[in-house]
Amino acid sequence: MEPFQTPGETESLLYISTWIRKFPFLKAGISTRLGGVSGPPFNELNLGMHVGDEKDDVIENRKQLAQKAGFSYETWTCANQVHGKRITRIDRNNAGSGRLDVESAVPETDGLYTTAAGIMLTSFYADCVPLYFVDPVRRVVGLAHAGWRGTAAGIAVEMVETLKRDPGSDVNTIHVAIGPSIGPCCYEVDHRVADRFQELLQEDVQHILTPEGANTFMLDLKESNRILLERAGISPSHIELSRYCTSCRTDLFYSHRKEGGKTGRMASFIGIMDE
């Protein structure tokens, strides 16, 4: 069963429906490209300010998504993503970073987490893998942005280790969702990237790399992160995995690769709802 589903009343977002049922204190999901005000080639619901879209249109799109997801736009929090593995804790002091411009975003960070209610954590995608984290015991939620560099750097494991340190989560109570991204059907990489994943996953590499040509391979980034999360101690029963491929479904999602680099960005989002 696909865990990312439309709530019915709007095509602008997909909720992690299994989590909404299990954990009524949170909201989590991803935007689609539908329903916003951006013009071509960003049409319609572009949420990234770094892609050349009109700033006012992006702000309007962000406000629309926050309202539909049930958050105050004032709490929209995002980072300047650099394909690394740095994780930053968000609290009342830095909540709202990046909502109005790129300059105020959390610097050089690809993972955000919080224990504070009412904060909307977000990150941006157009093929990379969105990772969502929740520990319902410690009431902590997080997001991580995992392209091939971030995956190879171990951002999924870094987030798990961070949550174990602060706020002291037990790995057995952490749940993870792996969101829509480019799939192994469409993600062709060269030998340089393939060699990194061969070194990283070793005996499991046959599950994520398929030879395509003399020097090219098809890479499964979602499965790579799933394997790394299980190695970090996350129970397989606690991992949700989306089957959506952003490159196959440009009617629904943005795809940097499929659309030649000139496109918008979806936003993953997660937050603890105010009591």
N, C-alpha and C positions, 0 to 999 in steps of 0.2 A: 504494500500500500504506500502511495506517495505521501510523505508526511507534510509537504508544503501544499496547502490548499487555499483556494479563495474562500473568504467568509460568506460569499454569496451576493452581498449588497454592492460590492465594488470589485473591479478588476485591477485596481491600483496596487493591491498588496496580496501577498500570500502569507497566511499564518502557519506556524508549526502546529498543526491541529492536534496532534497527539499530546504535545506539551500543554496546550491550552486546557485540555481535559484533565491532565494529571496535576498541573500546577496552576491553580486558579489565581495565584498572586502575581503572575507575570504575563506580559505580552511579548511575543517574539515572532519575527517573520522577515520577509524581504519584499521590497517594492517590485513592481513590474515596470515596463516602459509606458504604460497606458494611463491616460487620464490627466496629464499635466498640461502646462501652457507653453512649453519650449517648442520652438520651430525647428525645421530641418537643419542639420542632420541629427539633432538631439531629440526629436519628437518622440515622446511627448513629456514624460515625467523624469527628465534628467535631474539628478540630485547632486552631481559633482560640479564644484566651482572651478576646477582646474582644467576643464576640457575646452574652454573657449565659448561657452554659452553665455547668454546675457545674465548678469548677476541677479537682477531683479526677478527674472523668470525662475532662476534656481531657488531663490528665497521663497517665492510663491509656491513652488512645487514642494519645498520642504515643509512649509506651513500646512499645506493640504495633507501631506502624508502624516505629519504629527497629529493633526486633528483626527484623521481616520483611524489611526492606531491608538488613539486615546491618551496622548501625551500633550503637555504644554510645550509649545515651540521654544519657549525660553530655556527649556532643559535639553534641547537638541545638542548633543556632544559628539564631536568627531575629531579625528587626528589627521596629521599630514603623514600619509602612508608611504613607506620607503622600501617595502619588500624585505623587512628585517624581522626580528623577533622580540623587539622591546615591548614590554607590557606596562601600562600605566593605570594606577588606581584613580577612579573618579569619585569625588565627593562634592559636598556643597560648595567648596572653594573653587573648583575648576569645572563644575557643571556648566554647560552652555558654550564651552570652548568650540570655536570654529563654526558656529551656526550662521554668522553673518559674513564671514570672509575667510580666506585661506590663511591669512597671517595670524589669526587668533586661534587656529586649531592646535591641538596638543602636538608638540613637535616630534618628528621622527619616531612615530609609534605605529605599530600594526596590531596591537591588542589593547583592549580597554575592559575594565571590570569595575563593579560597584556593589556595595551592600546597602546603598541609600535608595529609598523608595522615591518614585516620581521622576527619575532621571532617564532620559531616552538616549541610550548609547547607539551610535550608528557607525557604519563603515561602508566603503564604496567598491563597486564591482562591475566588470564587464568581461568576465571569463574566469577570474580567479575564484578560489574556493572560500565561501563564507563559513566560518566555524562559530557555533553558538554553545555557550556553557551555562549550566545552572546547577547549583547545589541547593536543593530545597530545604536541607537541614540548616545550613548556615545562612540561607537567604542571600546568596551571592549570584550575580549573573555576569557574563562576559561575552565579548566578541573577539575574534581574531581573523585577520585577513591573510590568506595563504595562497599566494601564487607559487610558481615552481621554486623561486628563490626562498620564500618564506617557509614553504614546506620542507625544503632541503635543509634550511637553517634550524628547523625543529620548533616552529612557533606553537604548534599544537601541544607538544610536550612542555614547552616553556609555560604555557597558560596553566596546564595541570599542576606543574610544580609551584607556580605562583599562588594558585588557590590553596594549595596544601600549606604554604607558609602563612598566607594572609588571605582569608580570615581563619585558616586552620581547617580547611575542608578535609574530609576523609575521601580518598579516591573512590571508595565504594559507593559514595552517595552523589558523585558528580555525573551528570548526564550531558551528552554532547549531541548536537545536530550538525550535519554536514549539508550545506545548502546547494542550490542550483549553481552550476559552473560549467565550463567547457568539459565535454566528456571524452572518453578514450576513442570515440568514433571520429572526433574532429581535431584532437590536440596532437599535432605532429611536432616532434622535437628532433634536434640533431644529436650527434654522438656526444657532444660536450655535456648536454643536459642528461642524456641517458647514462653517461658514466657516473654523474653525481648520484643518481638514484640507484645505480648498481651498487655503489659503495654504501649508500644509506640503508638500503633494504636487503641487500645480500640474498639470502635464501628465499626471500619473498618477492624478489624482483620479477619473477615470471608472472606474478599476479597483476603487475602494473605496467609492464613494458611489452609491446608487441612489435617485432621488426616489420618495417614497412618498405624500406628500400635499402640501397647499399649503405647509406649513412643516416637513415632516418628511422624513427620509432614512433609508435602511438603510445602516449603516456596517460595513465589514469590517475589524475591528481586526487580525486575524491577517495579512491581506494587506498592511495598512498597515505593519506591522513588517517583513514580508518585503521590501517595497520599500525601506524605510529601511536595512535591513541590507545589501542589495545596493549601495545608494548609498555605504555606508560601506566597501565593498570586499570583503564576504563573497561568496565564490563561490556561485552558485546551486546547484551540486552539493553544497555544504556546509551547506545549509539543509533541515532536516526540518520538515514542517508537518502538524499533526494536523487531521483533518477533524471531530473530535468537537465538537458544540455543547452547551455546558453547559445552556442553556435547553431544548433539545429533549430532553435525556437526564437529567431529574431523577431517573430511576430509578438512575442511576449517579453523578451529580455534584450538587453544590449549585449553585443559581442564585439570586443575590440578586434579580434582576429578576423571574424567573418565580415565585419564592416570596414576593414582597411584602416583601423586606428582612429577614424573620425566618427565618434559616437558618444552617447551619454553614459551615465552610470546609474545602476540601481543602488539602493541602500539597504543593507541589513539593519535590523533594529532589535533591541531587547531592552526590557526594563521591568523593574519591580513596581507594581501599581500601588498608588497611595492607599492606605487603609481607609 
